[in-house]
Amino acid sequence: MMQVTIPLDPTVVLFYSRIASAAGISLEQVLSDALFKLAGELSLEALQNSTPSDQYELSIKLLRNPCR
């Protein structure tokens, strides 16, 4: 897995630290899960706002060059 450094406002760190503590998991895992969920939501919104032609072209691009 790739590691990424993201500067966060102290308030954001406190918020997600409290969630991590309550859930009994690491801050890193909470942030990773939150980013993954956001990516899914943004992808779904983009698909809903696109035309079938746009969706087809994106599918072809992803098939030719999948994310790694």
PyMOL CGO cylinders between C-alpha atoms (Angstrom):
from pymol import cmd
from pymol.cgo import CYLINDER

trace = [
    CYLINDER, 0.00, 0.00, 0.00, 1.25, 3.49, -0.81, 0.3, 1, 1, 1, 1, 1, 1,
    CYLINDER, 1.25, 3.49, -0.81, 1.74, 5.98, 2.00, 0.3, 1, 1, 1, 1, 1, 1,
    CYLINDER, 1.74, 5.98, 2.00, 0.64, 9.57, 1.54, 0.3, 1, 1, 1, 1, 1, 1,
    CYLINDER, 0.64, 9.57, 1.54, 1.21, 12.60, 3.76, 0.3, 1, 1, 1, 1, 1, 1,
    CYLINDER, 1.21, 12.60, 3.76, -1.71, 15.02, 4.03, 0.3, 1, 1, 1, 1, 1, 1,
    CYLINDER, -1.71, 15.02, 4.03, -1.58, 18.18, 6.13, 0.3, 1, 1, 1, 1, 1, 1,
    CYLINDER, -1.58, 18.18, 6.13, -4.78, 18.46, 8.20, 0.3, 1, 1, 1, 1, 1, 1,
    CYLINDER, -4.78, 18.46, 8.20, -6.24, 21.22, 10.29, 0.3, 1, 1, 1, 1, 1, 1,
    CYLINDER, -6.24, 21.22, 10.29, -5.95, 20.36, 14.01, 0.3, 1, 1, 1, 1, 1, 1,
    CYLINDER, -5.95, 20.36, 14.01, -9.74, 20.47, 14.33, 0.3, 1, 1, 1, 1, 1, 1,
    CYLINDER, -9.74, 20.47, 14.33, -10.08, 17.79, 11.65, 0.3, 1, 1, 1, 1, 1, 1,
    CYLINDER, -10.08, 17.79, 11.65, -7.48, 15.64, 13.40, 0.3, 1, 1, 1, 1, 1, 1,
    CYLINDER, -7.48, 15.64, 13.40, -9.34, 16.00, 16.71, 0.3, 1, 1, 1, 1, 1, 1,
    CYLINDER, -9.34, 16.00, 16.71, -12.67, 15.11, 15.08, 0.3, 1, 1, 1, 1, 1, 1,
    CYLINDER, -12.67, 15.11, 15.08, -11.37, 11.98, 13.37, 0.3, 1, 1, 1, 1, 1, 1,
    CYLINDER, -11.37, 11.98, 13.37, -9.26, 11.02, 16.41, 0.3, 1, 1, 1, 1, 1, 1,
    CYLINDER, -9.26, 11.02, 16.41, -12.43, 10.94, 18.50, 0.3, 1, 1, 1, 1, 1, 1,
    CYLINDER, -12.43, 10.94, 18.50, -14.14, 8.76, 15.91, 0.3, 1, 1, 1, 1, 1, 1,
    CYLINDER, -14.14, 8.76, 15.91, -11.13, 6.44, 15.82, 0.3, 1, 1, 1, 1, 1, 1,
    CYLINDER, -11.13, 6.44, 15.82, -11.08, 6.18, 19.60, 0.3, 1, 1, 1, 1, 1, 1,
    CYLINDER, -11.08, 6.18, 19.60, -14.81, 5.46, 19.79, 0.3, 1, 1, 1, 1, 1, 1,
    CYLINDER, -14.81, 5.46, 19.79, -14.52, 2.83, 17.04, 0.3, 1, 1, 1, 1, 1, 1,
    CYLINDER, -14.52, 2.83, 17.04, -11.37, 1.28, 18.48, 0.3, 1, 1, 1, 1, 1, 1,
    CYLINDER, -11.37, 1.28, 18.48, -9.37, 1.66, 15.28, 0.3, 1, 1, 1, 1, 1, 1,
    CYLINDER, -9.37, 1.66, 15.28, -6.43, 3.81, 14.24, 0.3, 1, 1, 1, 1, 1, 1,
    CYLINDER, -6.43, 3.81, 14.24, -6.73, 7.39, 13.07, 0.3, 1, 1, 1, 1, 1, 1,
    CYLINDER, -6.73, 7.39, 13.07, -5.07, 6.34, 9.81, 0.3, 1, 1, 1, 1, 1, 1,
    CYLINDER, -5.07, 6.34, 9.81, -7.75, 3.70, 9.19, 0.3, 1, 1, 1, 1, 1, 1,
    CYLINDER, -7.75, 3.70, 9.19, -10.57, 6.17, 9.89, 0.3, 1, 1, 1, 1, 1, 1,
    CYLINDER, -10.57, 6.17, 9.89, -9.07, 8.69, 7.47, 0.3, 1, 1, 1, 1, 1, 1,
    CYLINDER, -9.07, 8.69, 7.47, -8.50, 6.00, 4.84, 0.3, 1, 1, 1, 1, 1, 1,
    CYLINDER, -8.50, 6.00, 4.84, -12.10, 4.79, 5.16, 0.3, 1, 1, 1, 1, 1, 1,
    CYLINDER, -12.10, 4.79, 5.16, -13.44, 8.35, 4.98, 0.3, 1, 1, 1, 1, 1, 1,
    CYLINDER, -13.44, 8.35, 4.98, -11.45, 9.11, 1.83, 0.3, 1, 1, 1, 1, 1, 1,
    CYLINDER, -11.45, 9.11, 1.83, -12.51, 5.83, 0.21, 0.3, 1, 1, 1, 1, 1, 1,
    CYLINDER, -12.51, 5.83, 0.21, -16.17, 6.56, 0.96, 0.3, 1, 1, 1, 1, 1, 1,
    CYLINDER, -16.17, 6.56, 0.96, -15.85, 10.10, -0.40, 0.3, 1, 1, 1, 1, 1, 1,
    CYLINDER, -15.85, 10.10, -0.40, -14.24, 8.79, -3.60, 0.3, 1, 1, 1, 1, 1, 1,
    CYLINDER, -14.24, 8.79, -3.60, -17.15, 6.40, -4.10, 0.3, 1, 1, 1, 1, 1, 1,
    CYLINDER, -17.15, 6.40, -4.10, -19.73, 9.11, -3.51, 0.3, 1, 1, 1, 1, 1, 1,
    CYLINDER, -19.73, 9.11, -3.51, -18.01, 11.51, -5.92, 0.3, 1, 1, 1, 1, 1, 1,
    CYLINDER, -18.01, 11.51, -5.92, -17.74, 8.78, -8.56, 0.3, 1, 1, 1, 1, 1, 1,
    CYLINDER, -17.74, 8.78, -8.56, -21.42, 7.95, -8.23, 0.3, 1, 1, 1, 1, 1, 1,
    CYLINDER, -21.42, 7.95, -8.23, -22.35, 11.62, -8.50, 0.3, 1, 1, 1, 1, 1, 1,
    CYLINDER, -22.35, 11.62, -8.50, -20.15, 12.03, -11.59, 0.3, 1, 1, 1, 1, 1, 1,
    CYLINDER, -20.15, 12.03, -11.59, -21.80, 9.01, -13.22, 0.3, 1, 1, 1, 1, 1, 1,
    CYLINDER, -21.80, 9.01, -13.22, -25.27, 10.32, -12.42, 0.3, 1, 1, 1, 1, 1, 1,
    CYLINDER, -25.27, 10.32, -12.42, -24.39, 13.68, -13.99, 0.3, 1, 1, 1, 1, 1, 1,
    CYLINDER, -24.39, 13.68, -13.99, -22.83, 12.18, -17.12, 0.3, 1, 1, 1, 1, 1, 1,
    CYLINDER, -22.83, 12.18, -17.12, -24.41, 11.06, -20.36, 0.3, 1, 1, 1, 1, 1, 1,
    CYLINDER, -24.41, 11.06, -20.36, -24.42, 7.41, -21.45, 0.3, 1, 1, 1, 1, 1, 1,
    CYLINDER, -24.42, 7.41, -21.45, -21.81, 8.35, -24.06, 0.3, 1, 1, 1, 1, 1, 1,
    CYLINDER, -21.81, 8.35, -24.06, -19.52, 9.76, -21.35, 0.3, 1, 1, 1, 1, 1, 1,
    CYLINDER, -19.52, 9.76, -21.35, -19.98, 6.59, -19.29, 0.3, 1, 1, 1, 1, 1, 1,
    CYLINDER, -19.98, 6.59, -19.29, -19.09, 4.42, -22.28, 0.3, 1, 1, 1, 1, 1, 1,
    CYLINDER, -19.09, 4.42, -22.28, -15.93, 6.41, -23.04, 0.3, 1, 1, 1, 1, 1, 1,
    CYLINDER, -15.93, 6.41, -23.04, -14.83, 6.24, -19.39, 0.3, 1, 1, 1, 1, 1, 1,
    CYLINDER, -14.83, 6.24, -19.39, -15.40, 2.47, -19.33, 0.3, 1, 1, 1, 1, 1, 1,
    CYLINDER, -15.40, 2.47, -19.33, -13.22, 2.03, -22.41, 0.3, 1, 1, 1, 1, 1, 1,
    CYLINDER, -13.22, 2.03, -22.41, -10.45, 4.19, -20.91, 0.3, 1, 1, 1, 1, 1, 1,
    CYLINDER, -10.45, 4.19, -20.91, -10.50, 2.20, -17.67, 0.3, 1, 1, 1, 1, 1, 1,
    CYLINDER, -10.50, 2.20, -17.67, -10.41, -1.11, -19.53, 0.3, 1, 1, 1, 1, 1, 1,
    CYLINDER, -10.41, -1.11, -19.53, -7.40, 0.04, -21.56, 0.3, 1, 1, 1, 1, 1, 1,
    CYLINDER, -7.40, 0.04, -21.56, -5.55, 1.53, -18.58, 0.3, 1, 1, 1, 1, 1, 1,
    CYLINDER, -5.55, 1.53, -18.58, -6.85, 0.21, -15.25, 0.3, 1, 1, 1, 1, 1, 1,
    CYLINDER, -6.85, 0.21, -15.25, -5.88, 1.95, -12.02, 0.3, 1, 1, 1, 1, 1, 1,
    CYLINDER, -5.88, 1.95, -12.02, -3.04, 0.27, -10.20, 0.3, 1, 1, 1, 1, 1, 1,
]
cmd.load_cgo(trace, "trace")
